[in-house]
Amino acid sequence: MKKIRLLLWNEFVHEREENAAGEFIRNLYPDGIHAHLARALAAGDLEIRTATLDQPECGVPDALLETTDVLVWWGHCAHDRVPDELVSKIQLRILSGMGLVVLHSGHYSKIFRRMMGTDCRLRWREVGEKERLWVAAPGHPIVRGVPETFTLPHSEMYGEPFGIPDDGKVIFTSWFEGGNVIRSGVAFRRGAGKIFYFSPGHETYPIYHDPNILQVIANAVRWAAPEEILPPRITPMPEPLEPVSTVNPLSGIDPELIHGKR
């Protein structure tokens, strides 16, 4: 059986802050959200690696990216520290077939906004209110083994309007105790790649200890995994399939002067 090569990427900033918030978060995720998820998602069909922002090349060197089938992304306060060059490399890998699962505040990450082409902004409130999730797409692979509805006793409110494109398939919707609602789980396709955004997961609550949340993430990883990664597309086609009798008015000009080197 071919294993899914899963890369769990985490900023790993909040968990190491030397303040009251950092200490509180370390009680939930002592060695980081990425390490916790690696243990929680461990399964025979997954080959799990982790990466963090502070590592060389932000933890995602070319050799690692080129051997990744699904990338899970958690970021919050350091989106601007991810180089645009890395974002472009990840984008190309997704378009070739790599899956992307974006968690919680990763909605404002460079890579998610790049793939959406929108601002991805939303309303938010931090008062520790209850969140109720509803399955909006019964039968979808991402909801397999998940009850029709379940609650999180404490969550950061994310609410509409949520600036994502209209082509996404809504998998979950959420209602918050304070009255707000949001499309909390949305699936997209970009090129050959599948993308799933899942909003629950604030670092100050034990949300990634919840079995239903973990089931959703595990399902999303398997749904997003590609059957194959496509090779880079070759777009020039200088030789026609059938004879062209029309005289080319540009025949005396070097094509590179018009199109550049490709």
Secondary structure, 3 states (H helix, E strand, C coil): CCCEEEEEEECCCHHHCCCHHHHHHHHHCCCCHHHHHHHHHCCCCEEEEEEECCCHHHHCCHHHHCCCCEEEEECCCCHHHCCHHHHHHHHHHHHCCCEEEEEHHHHHCHHHHHHHCCCCCCEEEEEEEEEEEEECCCCCHHHCCCCCEEEEEEEEEEECCCCCCCCCEEEEEEEECCCCEEEEEEEEEECCEEEEEECCCCCCCCHHHCHHHHHHHHHHHHHHCCCCCCCCCCCCCCCCCCCCCCCCCCCCCCHHHHHCCC
